[in-house]
């Protein structure tokens, strides 16, 4: 169904190819997972298969790609899109309308699919992905995870024979990932050919036929299904990969006793967007120096909204926030808090990686040394002269986290900071968050990443239906594991 023969690709302004000598064959009805360290060429391969390279991202292609027996080079990109449907790493890049329903049917209408057939597909896919509560909403009202589900559904509406999914689980809660796994299994049983680019591997072990590991633009190892299931977390970690066995991870930073004086106090916060009932309902908790809090909850429960209120990006409609025992307006919060957004593309402003870090940082005498040090820690030193928009999603994520580190704020909020990160870079980000927090500051991490929580957090807050239902120190895995299985 999909055959690659000695494929290499070099972008127009790059001296060396990003991927080299890639050859494999994927049969009809197979699920193949591509993984590897951030920036190893996975997304470039994705673009080559769906025709974006070289039709949109200019460059030099060598080798051949065959789709359903057809060589892809002479095909127009509109012809390729009928054979291959893509879910991109950033779901916002593939929305073309303002509301969910219009976006779901948009591509089908452009292809002239009969109205009755569109309705049948819509009903089937809405049921498959539990989308009914989202159908009447605007795209702008959705959480990051809800946008991800809509992007996946829009792709399935096309009925293409080959599905490409780039980090499809990155913004999804635990139950939505389980639903994604079931959807992939169902599509596989119906004969779809599926290629998944992914760092989180645990949900794919029972679905995928092969796992192909990439290293520096080349295929370095192939795991067949049975071999993959037998691979230990330690074996995969040594290759810079996430573990397969999610609940076999242990706590790296157990909770310690808090100081007596809170750094930040949230008192009875309420907030609701226009035309919506209150998203946040009476939120109250204290944040202490040294806290590294995991803020968890289902997609759409208000985690990102709460994070924005903490940083002063939006104002609460009722309640009070006190910083070091004095009330703090939303405007003043900007001086004490930093925020790393879920979509990091909105926070890239410089003409180079180095300039982006210099732009918002404190101009201290040793700022250049600090920038070079943080670039080295996060594996970005070789990219400091590159334009930020040319980076992979994982590299962009690390860049924005590095910029947050250089701001030296007392309160630091990170919204899904590991969605594009391999195991090695996840651990580097953990080290950085520990350094940012220290004993005097605090960090709040909005995340669905169980492995990440165990690696860096010392406290967990569960948000359900706009209210805090659990707030506990992270001392062992039992409580958190049960919450993931039962609540998320």
N, C-alpha and C positions, 0 to 999 in steps of 0.2 A: 504493500500500500504506500509506504514512504521509504524511498531508498536514497541514501547519500553515498556518492562515490568520490572519495578523495577530495572532500570539500574544504576549501580555504577561503577566508574573506579578510580583506584589508580595507579599512575605511579610508576615504579620500585623503585626509591630511595626516594619516599615520604612516610611519616608516615601516612598521612590521605588521603582519597579519594578526588579527584578534583570535581567529580560530584557524587551525591547521590540520589538514589531512584527516578529516572526519569521514568515516565510512561506517554505516550500519543499515540494517533493513528491519522495518517494522511491519508485521503482517496485519491484515484486517482483524479487528477484534482484540488487538494487544494494547496493553497499557505500559508505557515505558517512561521512567522517571529519569530526568537529567538533574544532577546535583554537583556541587563543588563549591569551592571558596568564592566569595563575592568577587566579581570582576574577572572570572576565569573564562568568560566567553559564552555562557549559557544563553543570555538574552540575544546575543548576536546570531547564534544558531537559530533561535526562535524567529528572528527577523528574516533570516535567509529562507526558511521553510515557508513563511507566509508571504514572501515577496517584497517586504519592506526594504530589504537589502537586495538589490541595489536601486529599486524603483524610488524609494524615498530617502534612505540613508546611502548616499553615493559612495562608491568604492569599487574595488576590483574583486571579482569572484572567479575562483578556479574550481574545477570539478563540476559535478552534476548533482541535481536533485530531481528525483522522479516522484510524481504524485499520481497514484492510481495508474501507473504505467506511462504517464505523460512527462516528458522532460520539461521542467518549469521555465527554462530560459526564454523560449519564444512566447510564453503566455503573458497576456496582459494581467496587471494586478487584479482587475475586476474578475478575470477568469479564475485566477488562483483563489480568490475569496469565495467562490462557489464550491471549491474543493476543500478549503481549509478555513476554519473559523477560529478566531483568536480571542483569548481573555488576557488583557495586558496587566502588567504588574501594578500600574496605577489606574484603577477603574475609571477615574474621572476623565481620563484621556479618551474614553470611547463613548461618552454620552453626547448625544446630538440634539436632545429635546429637553424641555423643562420638567416633564413629569414622567413617572415610572411607566405608565401604560403606553404612552406615545413612544418611549424609547424601546420598549419591548417589541413593538410591531414595526418600528422604523425601517429596519433593513429588509424585512419581508415585503413591505409595501414598495420599497425601491426596486425590488426584484420582480414585482408584479405577481406575487403569490395571491391566489384568490382569497377573498374575504373569509369565506367559510373555512378554508384550510388554516388561515391565520388564527381564527378563533379556536379551532381544535388544538393547534399547537400551544396557544396561550393557556388554555385550560389545563392541558396535560403538564406543561412545565411549571405553571403556578402551583399545581398540586404537588409535583415532584419536589419543589424547593420551598414549599410552605410560604409562598409569596403573597397570598391573598391580602394580608393586612397592609401590604405596601402598595398595592395596585393604584389606589386613589391619591397617593402622596406625590409631592414635588420632589425632584432629585435633591434639591437643596435642603430638604427636611430630613434626609436620611443620615444615619451614622455611617462611619467608614465601612463597617461590616455589612450593613444593609446595602450600601452601594456595590460592594463586592458581589453580593448575591444577585443583584439586578444585572450586573455585567455578565455574570455566568449565564443567567437566564436568557439575556439578549443573544448571546452566542449560540445557545442551544436552539433558539427559535429558527436558526438558519438551516438546520438539518444537514449540515455539511458532513462528509464522510470522515474527515480528520479534524480533531479538536486539539488546539494548542492552548495550554493554560500556564501562565507565568505567575508563580507564587499565589495560587488561588486561595490558600488558607490564611494569608498574611494578616487580614483584619477580622477574621471570623472567631466567634466564641467556640467553646468546646463542642456544644451540641450542633452548631452549624457546620463544624468540621466533620462531625459524625454524619450529618445529612449529606455533605459533599462526598464523603466516602461512599455512602450508599448510592448516590447518584452516579458516580463513576462506575461502580460495580454494575448498576443497571444498564448504563450506556455500553459498557463492555459486553454484556450479555447480548445486546442487540446488534453487535458487530461494528461499533464505532472504533476507530483507531485513535488512541488518546496519547498525547505527549505532554507530560507535566514537568515543568521546571519548579523545583521545590527545595527548600532547606529543611522544613519540618517533615520528617519522614515517617513518623510513627503511625499515621493514619493510612499510609499507602502500602504497608508491608503485605497486607492480605489481598491487595488489589493488583499490584504491579507485577508484570512478567519479568522485567529487567530493570535494574538500576545502573545507569551509566555515570561514572564519576569523571569529572573534568578537572584538569590541572593545567593552568597556564595555556589555555586554548586548545589543549589536546585531550583525547580520551586516555585516562590513566588506569581505569579498572572497570570491569563489568561484573555485577552481581546478578545471577539468575535468581528467580523467585525463592527457591528452597535455600540457596546459599545466603541470600539476604536475610531471611528470617532467623538464620543461625548466627548472624553477626552480632557481637556484643556491643553495648554502648561504648566501651573503652576502645574497641577496634575502630569504630567509626570516628570517635573523637580524635584519635591519632591522625586521621586523615583530614581533620578540620571539619568533620560532618556532625550534624545533630544525631542524637541517639534514636534508635527504633523503639526502645522500651520506655515509654514516657514515665511510668510510675515506679521505675527502678532508680530514678535520680535521688540524690540525697541533698540535704541542706548544707550550703557552704558557709553561711553567715547566720548562725542561730541568734535569736533575739537576746538583747541584754537589757538591764534595768534602765528605765528612763530617768532623766533628771526631773527635778520637781517643778521647774518653771517652763511652761510651754513657749515655743517660739511663735506659734500661730494658733488662734482659736477661731473656729467657725461656729456661729451661734444662730441656729434656727433659720437657715437659708432657704428661700423659696425662689423658683424661677420657672417661667414658661415662655415659649416662643409664641409669636402671633398666631391666633386661631387654635393653638394647642393648649390642652390642659397643662397644669404644672408638671414639668419634667423632674424638678427637684422639690421635695416636700419635707421641709423641716430638717435640713442637714446640719448636724452638730457633731464636731469632734475637735480634738486638739492635736497639734503637730509639735513634736519635741525635737530639740537638737539631736542630730545623729539618726533620726528616723529615715528609713528607706522603705516607703510604704508602697505596696502593690494595691492599686485601686482596680478591683475586678468586678465583673457583672456582664450580663448578656448584652449583645449588640443593641444599641438604642436605649439603654437604661439611664443615660445622662452622665456618663463618666467624662466625656470630652467637654460637655457643658460645664461641669464642676471644675475641671482643669482650667478652662478659660476664665471662670470667675475668680479662681485663686490668683491668677496672674493679672487680673484687671482688664482683660480683653473684652469682657462683657460684664455688665453690672447686675448684681442680684436685685430682685424686686422686693425682697423682704429679708430681714435679718442683718447680722453684723459680722464683720471680720476684724479681729484685733491682732496686731503684730507687736509682740513684746509688750503686751498689756495696754496698748493704746489703739483706738479705732483707726482703721486704715481705709481710705477711699479707694475706689477702683483705679483712679488715676495714680495714686501714690503706690499702689501695688506693683506697678511697672518698674519702680525703682528698686524693689527688693526681690522681684521674682523673674524667672526666665521660663520660656515655654518652647519646647520642641514639638512642632506640629506633626500630626499623623501623615499629612502630605508635605514632605520636606521641600518639594519644588517651590512652594510659596515662600521659602526662607533663604533662597539662593540669590544673592545680589551682585557679587563680584564678578570680574572678568577672568579671574583665575581662582584656584583653590586657595592659594596664599592670600590674595586680596580679600576673599570672602571672610577669612578668619581675621584679617587686620581691620576690616571695615567696622565691626561693632565692638572690638575688644578695647579694654582699658590701655591707654598709651603709656605703659610703664617702661622704664629703661631697658628691661630685659624681655620685652614683648617678642622680639624676633626669636630669641632662644626658646621661649615658651611655645611659640607657634611650631617651630621645628621639632620640639620635643613631643608635642601632641600629635603632629603628623606622623612621626615615627611610631608612637604607641599604637595608632589606629591603622597603620599600614598604608598611609596615604602619601608618604614622602616622595615617591616617584611621580606623583600626579600633581604636585604643587603648582605647576605652570599651566595645567589644563583648565579649560573652561568648565565650571561646575555642571552645566547642562549635558556635557558629554560623558559624565560618570554613570556607572551602574546605580541602581536604586540603593543597594547596600552601601556603596561608596558615598552617595549623597547623604544617606542617613548618618554615617559616621562623621561626615563633614559638619553637619548641622549640630550634632552632639558636641563636637570639638569646639564649635563657636560658642555654644552654651557654657562650656567649661571656662572659656576665656573671659566670660562676663563677670565671674565672681559674685553671683547672687546668693542670697540667703535661702530662698525657696526656689526649687528647681522642679519643673513639671515636664515629664517626658511622655508623649502620647504614642503608644505602640513603637518604641524605639528599636525593636529587634525584628520587624516584619521582613526585612531583606537581608538578614545577617546569618552567616554560617556559624558553626560552633566556635571557632577560634576568635572571630570578630565579636561574637556575643560576649565571650569571656573578657575581651579587651574593653568592651563597653561597660561591663560589670565593674572592672577595675577603675574605670574613669568615673562612674557614678559614685563608687565608694570614696574616691579622691575628692570629688565635688562636694560630697556630703560631709565627710570628716566627722568631727564631734560637735561642730558649731552650727552647721547648716542642716537642711532637710531636703529630701527628694521624694516626689510622688510620681510613681510610674503607673500609667494607664496601660494595662496589658492583658492579653489572654495567654501569654507564653509561660506555661508551667515550669519548664526547664529554666527559664530566665529568672522567674520569681525565686526559685530555690537557690539560684546562684548569687543573688545580690540583695534581696529584700529581707527585712527583719520584722515586718509587720504587714498585715493584710486587712483591707477594708472591703467588704462586699456591699455593692449597691444593687438593690432590687426595687423596681417600680418607683424610682425616685427617692427611696429611703435607705438608710444604712441599716442592714439587718445583722451584720457580723463585723466585729473589730477585734482582732486578736494578734498577740505576738506570735511570730513564726518560730516555734520551738521544735516541732516535729512535723512530718509530712501528712499525718493521718487526717487532720481536720481539713487541710487544703485539698487533699486528694478526694475526700468525700464531697466537698463543695463542687469541685470540677465535675464529678460524675453525676451529681444530683441537681445542681443549681445552674450550671453554665452550659 
